Amino acid sequence: MFVFTPPPSKSHTNRALVLAALADGISLIKNYAICEDTIYMIRALKKLGVKIEHQENKLIVHGTGGKFNKKNISLYCGNAGTTFRFLTALSILNNGEVILTGSKRMLERPIGDLVDALKQLDIKIESNNGYPPVKIYGGSFIPKSIEINAKKSSQFLSALLLIMPILGKEFSIEVESELPSLPYVKMTIQTLKNFGVKVHHSEFKKFFLKDNLKLKPAEIIIESDSSSATYFFGSAAVLRKSIKTYGLKKNSTQADIKFIRILQKMGCRVEWERDFVKLTGQKLKGVTVDMNDAPDSVPALAIVSLFAEGKTLIKNIENLRYKESDRIQALANELSKLGAKIIFGKDFFEISPVKNYKPALIETYNDHRVAMSFAIVQLKIPEIKIKNPECVKKSYPNFWQEFNKMRVSYKL
């Protein structure tokens, strides 16, 4: 049996970093994620004038109370979606011009709906026809009720929620679309609560504060990342092995806890204990599942489905097209190389397993989740090769080291 502790959650880390920067006082963030996404966030906050100290496995963040006064700065975010979207909202609080830019793929990822929402606050903000780079002329805004279309990314809504305490109770948000990745919004609300601010909502359609509440400095311990764990759970599932994983909570707000329940539905045995979860792979069967609330685990689920009996239909996943790659198209391309039977559309993906798969050279599209998912295939088809495997550093720099430990444990 392989025993494993996933790395800290980058999603939780970035939320905690933003709120610590906005609080008035010193916050501690313990067990924080160290990866490209969080490194870009820390660099950007420092550039905005936030003092951040590094001590062993914790960050000491000296909050500014929501006041920034940097003139004509540029913030580079790579291909980090949370970093770019959160900083877009945060930058309206800076008394000076801010330009946000990123990698080639980041410049292809939509930001227009968030920009349009911020314009409702009488912010002067410009994008490239709804895509980065974004230029923000901050320092002046009028808090009021606004509307947001968050269909393409829940990060647009989370970005607005994070600055809500600074804008006060005059500021409210109404969501005018279907909301994907709801657990991530719940994570944002929970993190706000940890910093002393309770956000109220009407069935996750309208969000508001009943009182003007200030963010209080906090001591945050970042929980282990359920998204990073999906590749290890998926590996145990297809190999029919056991894995014991520490650091995950059954009632976590993290979206990809759902992946464990899906594997259980597919035939795996799952045992939750107080401080760990044990999963044992068994004969797998195909499923039909709506993944709108947990899109990041779709690549791993697609791979596991290759080795199940019967079709697997993954639906309501249009927002996968706006990730680090167009993940629907990327998965279709690369699974087809193996000989899998794939049917896909704008918002769904269907996999029909075949008896024999063939080796292939897998393109990762510089997408960390594509690379880590196809690592599962290598366990069954050792001859496949994965291009640009180092792209995993975006979220999980030590992935291959940990994955190889699992290989040794399973004597592969």
C-alpha positions as a Markdown table, in Angstrom:
| # | Residue | x | y | z |
|---|---|---|---|---|
| 1 | Met | 0.0 | 0.0 | 0.0 |
| 2 | Phe | 1.3 | 3.5 | -0.9 |
| 3 | Val | 1.1 | 6.1 | 1.8 |
| 4 | Phe | 0.9 | 9.7 | 0.6 |
| 5 | Thr | 0.4 | 13.3 | 1.7 |
| 6 | Pro | -0.5 | 15.7 | -1.1 |
| 7 | Pro | 1.1 | 19.1 | -1.3 |
| 8 | Pro | -0.7 | 22.1 | 0.1 |
| 9 | Ser | -3.5 | 23.6 | -1.9 |
| 10 | Lys | -2.5 | 26.4 | -4.3 |
| 11 | Ser | -6.1 | 27.5 | -4.6 |
| 12 | His | -6.4 | 28.0 | -0.8 |
| 13 | Thr | -2.9 | 29.5 | -0.6 |
| 14 | Asn | -3.7 | 32.2 | -3.2 |
| 15 | Arg | -7.0 | 33.1 | -1.5 |
| 16 | Ala | -5.2 | 33.4 | 1.9 |
| 17 | Leu | -2.5 | 35.5 | 0.4 |
| 18 | Val | -4.9 | 38.1 | -1.1 |
| 19 | Leu | -6.9 | 38.4 | 2.1 |
| 20 | Ala | -3.7 | 38.6 | 4.3 |
| 21 | Ala | -2.5 | 41.4 | 2.0 |
| 22 | Leu | -5.9 | 43.2 | 2.4 |
| 23 | Ala | -6.1 | 42.8 | 6.2 |
| 24 | Asp | -4.9 | 45.5 | 8.5 |
| 25 | Gly | -2.1 | 43.7 | 10.5 |
| 26 | Ile | 0.2 | 40.7 | 10.3 |
| 27 | Ser | -1.1 | 37.3 | 9.2 |
| 28 | Leu | 0.6 | 33.9 | 9.2 |
| 29 | Ile | 0.1 | 31.4 | 6.4 |
| 30 | Lys | 1.4 | 28.0 | 7.4 |
| 31 | Asn | 2.1 | 25.0 | 5.1 |
| 32 | Tyr | 1.6 | 27.1 | 2.0 |
| 33 | Ala | 1.9 | 25.8 | -1.5 |
| 34 | Ile | 5.1 | 26.5 | -3.4 |
| 35 | Cys | 4.5 | 26.4 | -7.1 |
| 36 | Glu | 4.4 | 28.7 | -10.1 |
| 37 | Asp | 0.9 | 30.0 | -9.4 |
| 38 | Thr | 1.7 | 31.0 | -5.8 |
| 39 | Ile | 5.1 | 32.4 | -6.6 |
| 40 | Tyr | 3.6 | 34.7 | -9.2 |
| 41 | Met | 1.1 | 35.9 | -6.6 |
| 42 | Ile | 3.7 | 36.5 | -3.9 |
| 43 | Arg | 5.9 | 38.5 | -6.4 |
| 44 | Ala | 2.9 | 40.6 | -7.5 |
| 45 | Leu | 1.8 | 41.4 | -4.0 |
| 46 | Lys | 5.4 | 42.4 | -3.1 |
| 47 | Lys | 5.4 | 44.7 | -6.2 |
| 48 | Leu | 2.2 | 46.3 | -5.0 |
| 49 | Gly | 4.0 | 47.1 | -1.7 |
| 50 | Val | 3.0 | 44.2 | 0.6 |
| 51 | Lys | 5.8 | 43.0 | 2.9 |
| 52 | Ile | 5.9 | 39.2 | 2.9 |
| 53 | Glu | 8.5 | 37.3 | 4.9 |
| 54 | His | 9.4 | 33.6 | 4.4 |
| 55 | Gln | 10.2 | 31.5 | 7.5 |
| 56 | Glu | 10.6 | 27.7 | 7.0 |
| 57 | Asn | 7.1 | 26.5 | 6.0 |
| 58 | Lys | 5.2 | 29.7 | 6.7 |
| 59 | Leu | 4.7 | 33.2 | 5.3 |
| 60 | Ile | 4.4 | 36.3 | 7.4 |
| 61 | Val | 2.2 | 38.8 | 5.5 |
| 62 | His | 2.1 | 42.4 | 6.6 |
| 63 | Gly | -1.4 | 43.6 | 5.4 |
| 64 | Thr | -2.0 | 47.1 | 4.0 |
| 65 | Gly | -5.6 | 47.4 | 5.0 |
| 66 | Gly | -6.5 | 47.5 | 1.3 |
| 67 | Lys | -4.4 | 50.5 | 0.4 |
| 68 | Phe | -1.8 | 50.4 | -2.3 |
| 69 | Asn | 0.0 | 53.3 | -3.8 |
| 70 | Lys | 2.3 | 52.1 | -6.6 |
| 71 | Lys | 2.6 | 54.1 | -9.8 |
| 72 | Asn | 2.8 | 52.5 | -13.3 |
| 73 | Ile | 3.6 | 48.9 | -12.4 |
| 74 | Ser | 3.3 | 45.8 | -14.5 |
| 75 | Leu | 2.4 | 42.4 | -13.0 |
| 76 | Tyr | 3.3 | 39.2 | -14.8 |
| 77 | Cys | 1.2 | 36.2 | -13.9 |
| 78 | Gly | 2.4 | 33.4 | -16.3 |
| 79 | Asn | -0.5 | 31.1 | -17.0 |
| 80 | Ala | -1.9 | 31.3 | -13.5 |
| 81 | Gly | -5.6 | 31.9 | -13.7 |
| 82 | Thr | -6.4 | 32.5 | -10.0 |
| 83 | Thr | -3.4 | 34.9 | -9.8 |
| 84 | Phe | -4.4 | 36.9 | -12.8 |
| 85 | Arg | -8.2 | 37.1 | -12.0 |
| 86 | Phe | -7.7 | 37.9 | -8.3 |
| 87 | Leu | -5.1 | 40.6 | -9.0 |
| 88 | Thr | -7.4 | 42.1 | -11.7 |
| 89 | Ala | -9.9 | 42.9 | -8.9 |
| 90 | Leu | -7.3 | 43.7 | -6.3 |
| 91 | Ser | -5.6 | 46.3 | -8.6 |
| 92 | Ile | -8.6 | 48.6 | -8.5 |
| 93 | Leu | -7.5 | 49.4 | -5.0 |
| 94 | Asn | -4.1 | 50.7 | -6.1 |
| 95 | Asn | -3.8 | 54.5 | -6.5 |
| 96 | Gly | -2.0 | 54.2 | -9.8 |
| 97 | Glu | -1.9 | 52.4 | -13.1 |
| 98 | Val | -1.4 | 48.6 | -13.2 |
| 99 | Ile | -0.9 | 46.4 | -16.2 |
| 100 | Leu | -1.5 | 42.7 | -15.9 |
| 101 | Thr | -0.1 | 40.3 | -18.4 |
| 102 | Gly | 0.9 | 36.7 | -18.7 |
| 103 | Ser | 2.1 | 33.9 | -20.9 |
| 104 | Lys | 0.9 | 33.3 | -24.5 |
| 105 | Arg | -1.9 | 31.0 | -23.3 |
| 106 | Met | -2.9 | 33.4 | -20.6 |
| 107 | Leu | -3.4 | 36.0 | -23.3 |
| 108 | Glu | -5.9 | 33.6 | -24.9 |
| 109 | Arg | -8.0 | 33.0 | -21.7 |
| 110 | Pro | -11.1 | 35.2 | -21.2 |
| 111 | Ile | -11.2 | 38.1 | -18.7 |
| 112 | Gly | -13.9 | 40.2 | -20.4 |
| 113 | Asp | -16.7 | 39.3 | -18.0 |
| 114 | Leu | -14.7 | 40.4 | -15.0 |
| 115 | Val | -13.6 | 43.6 | -16.7 |
| 116 | Asp | -17.2 | 44.4 | -17.5 |
| 117 | Ala | -18.2 | 43.8 | -13.9 |
| 118 | Leu | -15.5 | 46.1 | -12.6 |
| 119 | Lys | -16.5 | 48.8 | -15.1 |
| 120 | Gln | -19.9 | 49.0 | -13.3 |
| 121 | Leu | -18.0 | 50.5 | -10.3 |
| 122 | Asp | -17.0 | 53.4 | -12.6 |
| 123 | Ile | -13.5 | 51.9 | -12.8 |
| 124 | Lys | -11.4 | 52.9 | -15.8 |
| 125 | Ile | -10.1 | 49.5 | -17.0 |
| 126 | Glu | -9.2 | 48.2 | -20.5 |
| 127 | Ser | -8.6 | 44.7 | -21.9 |
| 128 | Asn | -7.7 | 43.4 | -25.4 |
| 129 | Asn | -11.2 | 42.7 | -26.6 |
| 130 | Gly | -12.0 | 40.7 | -23.5 |
| 131 | Tyr | -8.6 | 39.1 | -23.1 |
| 132 | Pro | -5.4 | 40.0 | -21.4 |
| 133 | Pro | -3.4 | 42.2 | -21.0 |
| 134 | Val | -5.5 | 44.3 | -18.7 |
| 135 | Lys | -4.8 | 47.9 | -17.8 |
| 136 | Ile | -6.3 | 49.3 | -14.7 |
| 137 | Tyr | -6.4 | 53.0 | -13.7 |
| 138 | Gly | -7.2 | 52.4 | -10.1 |
| 139 | Gly | -7.7 | 54.5 | -7.0 |
| 140 | Ser | -11.3 | 55.7 | -7.7 |
| 141 | Phe | -14.4 | 53.7 | -7.7 |
| 142 | Ile | -18.0 | 53.8 | -6.5 |
| 143 | Pro | -19.1 | 50.7 | -4.5 |
| 144 | Lys | -22.6 | 49.6 | -5.5 |
| 145 | Ser | -24.5 | 46.5 | -6.7 |
| 146 | Ile | -23.1 | 44.9 | -9.8 |
| 147 | Glu | -23.8 | 42.0 | -12.0 |
| 148 | Ile | -21.3 | 39.3 | -13.2 |
| 149 | Asn | -21.4 | 36.6 | -15.8 |
| 150 | Ala | -19.2 | 33.9 | -14.3 |
| 151 | Lys | -20.1 | 31.0 | -16.6 |
| 152 | Lys | -16.5 | 30.8 | -18.0 |
| 153 | Ser | -14.8 | 30.9 | -14.6 |
| 154 | Ser | -15.9 | 31.0 | -11.0 |
| 155 | Gln | -12.6 | 32.8 | -10.4 |
| 156 | Phe | -14.3 | 36.0 | -11.7 |
| 157 | Leu | -16.8 | 35.8 | -8.8 |
| 158 | Ser | -14.1 | 34.8 | -6.3 |
| 159 | Ala | -12.0 | 37.8 | -7.3 |
| 160 | Leu | -14.9 | 40.2 | -6.5 |
| 161 | Leu | -15.7 | 38.4 | -3.3 |
| 162 | Leu | -12.1 | 38.8 | -2.1 |
| 163 | Ile | -12.3 | 42.6 | -2.3 |
| 164 | Met | -15.8 | 42.9 | -0.9 |
| 165 | Pro | -14.7 | 43.8 | 2.6 |
| 166 | Ile | -12.7 | 46.7 | 1.3 |
| 167 | Leu | -15.6 | 48.0 | -0.7 |
| 168 | Gly | -18.1 | 47.6 | 2.1 |
| 169 | Lys | -21.8 | 46.8 | 2.4 |
| 170 | Glu | -22.8 | 49.1 | -0.4 |
| 171 | Phe | -21.1 | 46.6 | -2.7 |
| 172 | Ser | -23.0 | 43.5 | -3.7 |
| 173 | Ile | -22.7 | 41.0 | -6.5 |
| 174 | Glu | -25.4 | 39.3 | -8.5 |
| 175 | Val | -24.5 | 36.3 | -10.7 |
| 176 | Glu | -26.4 | 36.4 | -14.0 |
| 177 | Ser | -25.3 | 33.0 | -15.3 |
| 178 | Glu | -24.9 | 29.4 | -14.4 |
| 179 | Leu | -22.0 | 29.2 | -11.9 |
| 180 | Pro | -19.3 | 26.5 | -12.5 |
| 181 | Ser | -17.0 | 25.2 | -9.8 |
| 182 | Leu | -19.2 | 26.1 | -6.9 |
| 183 | Pro | -16.9 | 24.5 | -4.3 |
| 184 | Tyr | -14.2 | 27.0 | -5.2 |
| 185 | Val | -16.7 | 29.9 | -4.4 |
| 186 | Lys | -17.5 | 28.1 | -1.1 |
| 187 | Met | -13.7 | 28.0 | -0.4 |
| 188 | Thr | -13.5 | 31.7 | -1.0 |
| 189 | Ile | -16.4 | 32.4 | 1.4 |
| 190 | Gln | -14.8 | 30.1 | 4.0 |
| 191 | Thr | -11.5 | 31.8 | 3.7 |
| 192 | Leu | -13.1 | 35.2 | 4.1 |
| 193 | Lys | -14.8 | 33.9 | 7.3 |
| 194 | Asn | -11.4 | 32.8 | 8.6 |
| 195 | Phe | -10.3 | 36.5 | 8.2 |
| 196 | Gly | -13.4 | 37.7 | 10.1 |
| 197 | Val | -15.8 | 38.5 | 7.3 |
| 198 | Lys | -19.1 | 36.7 | 6.8 |
| 199 | Val | -20.4 | 37.0 | 3.3 |
| 200 | His | -24.2 | 36.4 | 2.9 |
| 201 | His | -25.8 | 35.0 | -0.2 |
| 202 | Ser | -29.1 | 34.1 | -1.7 |
| 203 | Glu | -28.7 | 30.6 | -3.1 |
| 204 | Phe | -25.3 | 31.6 | -4.5 |
| 205 | Lys | -27.0 | 34.1 | -6.8 |
| 206 | Lys | -26.6 | 37.3 | -4.9 |
| 207 | Phe | -23.7 | 38.0 | -2.5 |
| 208 | Phe | -23.7 | 40.8 | 0.1 |
| 209 | Leu | -22.5 | 42.0 | 3.5 |
| 210 | Lys | -24.9 | 43.0 | 6.2 |
| 211 | Asp | -22.4 | 45.2 | 8.0 |
| 212 | Asn | -19.2 | 47.0 | 7.1 |
| 213 | Leu | -16.6 | 44.4 | 8.3 |
| 214 | Lys | -12.9 | 44.8 | 8.3 |
| 215 | Leu | -10.6 | 41.9 | 7.5 |
| 216 | Lys | -8.8 | 40.7 | 10.6 |
| 217 | Pro | -5.3 | 39.3 | 10.6 |
| 218 | Ala | -5.4 | 35.5 | 10.7 |
| 219 | Glu | -3.3 | 32.4 | 11.2 |
| 220 | Ile | -4.1 | 30.0 | 8.4 |
| 221 | Ile | -3.0 | 26.4 | 7.9 |
| 222 | Ile | -3.3 | 25.4 | 4.3 |
| 223 | Glu | -4.9 | 22.0 | 3.8 |
| 224 | Ser | -3.6 | 19.4 | 1.4 |
| 225 | Asp | -4.6 | 19.7 | -2.2 |
| 226 | Ser | -7.3 | 17.3 | -3.4 |
| 227 | Ser | -6.6 | 18.2 | -7.1 |
| 228 | Ser | -3.0 | 17.0 | -6.8 |
| 229 | Ala | -4.3 | 13.8 | -5.2 |
| 230 | Thr | -6.5 | 12.8 | -8.1 |
| 231 | Tyr | -3.6 | 11.4 | -10.1 |
| 232 | Phe | -2.6 | 9.1 | -7.2 |
| 233 | Phe | -6.1 | 8.0 | -6.5 |
| 234 | Gly | -6.6 | 7.4 | -10.2 |
| 235 | Ser | -3.4 | 5.3 | -10.3 |
| 236 | Ala | -4.6 | 3.1 | -7.5 |
| 237 | Ala | -7.9 | 2.7 | -9.2 |
| 238 | Val | -6.6 | 1.4 | -12.5 |
| 239 | Leu | -3.9 | -0.8 | -10.9 |
| 240 | Arg | -6.4 | -2.2 | -8.3 |
| 241 | Lys | -4.0 | -1.2 | -5.5 |
| 242 | Ser | -4.5 | 0.5 | -2.2 |
| 243 | Ile | -3.5 | 4.0 | -1.3 |
| 244 | Lys | -3.7 | 5.8 | 2.1 |
| 245 | Thr | -3.8 | 9.6 | 1.8 |
| 246 | Tyr | -3.4 | 12.0 | 4.7 |
| 247 | Gly | -4.4 | 15.7 | 4.9 |
| 248 | Leu | -7.8 | 15.5 | 3.1 |
| 249 | Lys | -11.1 | 16.1 | 4.8 |
| 250 | Lys | -14.3 | 14.4 | 3.8 |
| 251 | Asn | -16.2 | 17.7 | 4.3 |
| 252 | Ser | -13.6 | 19.8 | 2.6 |
| 253 | Thr | -14.7 | 22.8 | 0.4 |
| 254 | Gln | -12.2 | 21.6 | -2.2 |
| 255 | Ala | -14.0 | 20.7 | -5.4 |
| 256 | Asp | -11.9 | 17.6 | -6.2 |
| 257 | Ile | -12.9 | 15.7 | -3.1 |
| 258 | Lys | -15.7 | 14.7 | -5.4 |
| 259 | Phe | -13.3 | 12.6 | -7.4 |
| 260 | Ile | -13.0 | 10.1 | -4.6 |
| 261 | Arg | -16.8 | 9.6 | -4.5 |
| 262 | Ile | -16.8 | 9.1 | -8.3 |
| 263 | Leu | -14.1 | 6.4 | -8.0 |
| 264 | Gln | -16.3 | 4.8 | -5.4 |
| 265 | Lys | -19.2 | 4.9 | -7.8 |
| 266 | Met | -17.0 | 3.3 | -10.4 |
| 267 | Gly | -16.3 | 0.3 | -8.1 |
| 268 | Cys | -13.4 | 1.4 | -5.8 |
| 269 | Arg | -13.6 | 0.7 | -2.0 |
| 270 | Val | -13.2 | 3.9 | 0.0 |
| 271 | Glu | -12.7 | 4.1 | 3.8 |
| 272 | Trp | -12.7 | 7.6 | 5.5 |
| 273 | Glu | -10.9 | 7.8 | 8.9 |
| 274 | Arg | -10.3 | 10.8 | 11.1 |
| 275 | Asp | -6.9 | 11.8 | 9.6 |
| 276 | Phe | -6.7 | 9.8 | 6.3 |
| 277 | Val | -8.7 | 8.2 | 3.5 |
| 278 | Lys | -7.9 | 4.8 | 2.1 |
| 279 | Leu | -8.9 | 3.9 | -1.4 |
| 280 | Thr | -8.6 | 0.4 | -2.9 |
| 281 | Gly | -9.0 | -0.1 | -6.7 |
| 282 | Gln | -11.3 | -2.8 | -7.9 |
| 283 | Lys | -13.0 | -3.7 | -11.2 |
| 284 | Leu | -14.1 | -0.4 | -12.7 |
| 285 | Lys | -17.3 | 0.4 | -14.5 |
| 286 | Gly | -18.2 | 3.4 | -16.6 |
| 287 | Val | -20.3 | 6.2 | -15.3 |
| 288 | Thr | -22.3 | 9.3 | -16.4 |
| 289 | Val | -21.4 | 12.3 | -14.3 |
| 290 | Asp | -21.9 | 16.1 | -14.3 |
| 291 | Met | -18.5 | 17.7 | -13.6 |
| 292 | Asn | -19.5 | 21.3 | -13.6 |
| 293 | Asp | -18.5 | 21.7 | -10.0 |
| 294 | Ala | -15.2 | 19.8 | -10.2 |
| 295 | Pro | -13.7 | 20.4 | -13.6 |
| 296 | Asp | -10.0 | 20.1 | -12.6 |
| 297 | Ser | -10.4 | 16.3 | -11.9 |
| 298 | Val | -11.9 | 15.7 | -15.4 |
| 299 | Pro | -8.5 | 14.8 | -17.0 |
| 300 | Ala | -7.8 | 12.1 | -14.4 |
| 301 | Leu | -11.3 | 10.8 | -14.7 |
| 302 | Ala | -11.0 | 10.6 | -18.4 |
| 303 | Ile | -7.8 | 8.5 | -18.0 |
| 304 | Val | -9.4 | 6.2 | -15.4 |
| 305 | Ser | -12.3 | 5.7 | -17.8 |
| 306 | Leu | -10.0 | 4.1 | -20.3 |
| 307 | Phe | -9.7 | 1.1 | -18.1 |
| 308 | Ala | -13.4 | 0.7 | -17.0 |
| 309 | Glu | -16.1 | -1.5 | -18.5 |
| 310 | Gly | -18.6 | 0.5 | -20.5 |
| 311 | Lys | -18.8 | 4.1 | -21.6 |
| 312 | Thr | -18.2 | 7.1 | -19.4 |
| 313 | Leu | -20.0 | 10.3 | -20.2 |
| 314 | Ile | -18.6 | 13.5 | -18.6 |
| 315 | Lys | -20.9 | 16.4 | -19.1 |
| 316 | Asn | -21.5 | 20.1 | -18.3 |
| 317 | Ile | -17.8 | 20.9 | -18.7 |
| 318 | Glu | -17.6 | 23.8 | -21.1 |
| 319 | Asn | -15.4 | 25.8 | -18.8 |
| 320 | Leu | -12.6 | 23.3 | -19.5 |
| 321 | Arg | -12.1 | 25.0 | -22.8 |
| 322 | Tyr | -10.8 | 28.1 | -21.0 |
| 323 | Lys | -8.2 | 26.5 | -18.8 |
| 324 | Glu | -4.4 | 26.2 | -19.2 |
| 325 | Ser | -5.3 | 24.5 | -22.5 |
| 326 | Asp | -8.6 | 23.7 | -24.2 |
| 327 | Arg | -8.8 | 20.5 | -22.1 |
| 328 | Ile | -11.7 | 19.0 | -24.0 |
| 329 | Gln | -9.8 | 19.2 | -27.3 |
| 330 | Ala | -6.5 | 18.3 | -25.7 |
| 331 | Leu | -7.9 | 15.1 | -24.1 |
| 332 | Ala | -9.7 | 14.2 | -27.3 |
| 333 | Asn | -6.5 | 14.6 | -29.4 |
| 334 | Glu | -4.2 | 12.6 | -27.0 |
| 335 | Leu | -6.6 | 9.8 | -26.1 |
| 336 | Ser | -7.3 | 9.2 | -29.7 |
| 337 | Lys | -3.6 | 8.7 | -30.3 |
| 338 | Leu | -3.9 | 5.7 | -27.9 |
| 339 | Gly | -6.7 | 4.2 | -29.9 |
| 340 | Ala | -9.5 | 5.2 | -27.5 |
| 341 | Lys | -13.0 | 5.9 | -29.0 |
| 342 | Ile | -13.9 | 9.5 | -28.2 |
| 343 | Ile | -17.0 | 11.5 | -28.8 |
| 344 | Phe | -16.9 | 15.1 | -27.6 |
| 345 | Gly | -18.7 | 18.4 | -28.1 |
| 346 | Lys | -18.8 | 21.9 | -26.7 |
| 347 | Asp | -19.5 | 20.8 | -23.1 |
| 348 | Phe | -19.2 | 17.0 | -22.9 |
| 349 | Phe | -16.8 | 14.2 | -23.4 |
| 350 | Glu | -17.6 | 10.5 | -23.9 |
| 351 | Ile | -15.0 | 7.7 | -23.6 |
| 352 | Ser | -15.6 | 4.1 | -24.9 |
| 353 | Pro | -12.8 | 1.8 | -23.7 |
| 354 | Val | -11.1 | -0.6 | -26.1 |
| 355 | Lys | -9.2 | -3.8 | -25.3 |
| 356 | Asn | -5.8 | -2.8 | -26.5 |
| 357 | Tyr | -4.2 | 0.7 | -26.5 |
| 358 | Lys | -1.1 | 1.6 | -28.4 |
| 359 | Pro | 1.9 | 3.6 | -27.3 |
| 360 | Ala | 2.1 | 7.3 | -28.4 |
| 361 | Leu | 4.0 | 10.5 | -27.9 |
| 362 | Ile | 1.6 | 12.6 | -25.7 |
| 363 | Glu | 1.5 | 16.4 | -26.2 |
| 364 | Thr | 0.8 | 18.2 | -23.0 |
| 365 | Tyr | 0.0 | 21.7 | -24.4 |
| 366 | Asn | 2.1 | 23.1 | -21.5 |
| 367 | Asp | -0.8 | 22.0 | -19.2 |
| 368 | His | 0.1 | 20.6 | -15.9 |
| 369 | Arg | -3.1 | 18.6 | -15.5 |
| 370 | Val | -2.7 | 16.9 | -18.9 |
| 371 | Ala | 0.8 | 15.8 | -18.1 |
| 372 | Met | -0.1 | 14.5 | -14.7 |
| 373 | Ser | -3.1 | 12.6 | -16.0 |
| 374 | Phe | -1.2 | 10.8 | -18.7 |
| 375 | Ala | 1.3 | 9.7 | -16.0 |
| 376 | Ile | -1.5 | 7.3 | -15.0 |
| 377 | Val | -1.5 | 5.8 | -18.5 |
| 378 | Gln | 2.2 | 5.2 | -18.3 |
| 379 | Leu | 1.5 | 2.7 | -15.5 |
| 380 | Lys | -0.5 | 0.6 | -17.9 |
| 381 | Ile | 1.4 | 1.4 | -21.1 |
| 382 | Pro | 5.0 | 2.1 | -20.1 |
| 383 | Glu | 6.0 | 2.8 | -23.7 |
| 384 | Ile | 4.1 | 6.1 | -23.9 |
| 385 | Lys | 6.2 | 9.3 | -23.8 |
| 386 | Ile | 5.0 | 12.6 | -22.3 |
| 387 | Lys | 6.4 | 15.8 | -23.9 |
| 388 | Asn | 7.3 | 18.7 | -21.6 |
| 389 | Pro | 6.8 | 16.8 | -18.4 |
| 390 | Glu | 8.3 | 19.7 | -16.4 |
| 391 | Cys | 5.1 | 21.7 | -17.0 |
| 392 | Val | 3.8 | 20.2 | -13.8 |
| 393 | Lys | 5.8 | 22.8 | -11.8 |
| 394 | Lys | 2.8 | 25.1 | -12.3 |
| 395 | Ser | 1.0 | 23.4 | -9.5 |
| 396 | Tyr | 3.1 | 20.5 | -8.3 |
| 397 | Pro | 6.9 | 20.8 | -8.8 |
| 398 | Asn | 7.7 | 17.5 | -7.0 |
| 399 | Phe | 5.0 | 15.5 | -8.9 |
| 400 | Trp | 7.4 | 13.1 | -10.7 |
| 401 | Gln | 9.4 | 12.5 | -7.6 |
| 402 | Glu | 6.3 | 11.5 | -5.7 |
| 403 | Phe | 4.9 | 9.5 | -8.6 |
| 404 | Asn | 8.1 | 7.5 | -8.8 |
| 405 | Lys | 7.9 | 6.7 | -5.1 |
| 406 | Met | 4.4 | 5.2 | -5.8 |
| 407 | Arg | 5.9 | 3.1 | -8.7 |
| 408 | Val | 8.5 | 1.7 | -6.3 |
| 409 | Ser | 5.8 | 1.1 | -3.6 |
| 410 | Tyr | 3.7 | -0.8 | -6.1 |
| 411 | Lys | 6.8 | -2.6 | -7.4 |
| 412 | Leu | 6.2 | -1.4 | -11.0 |
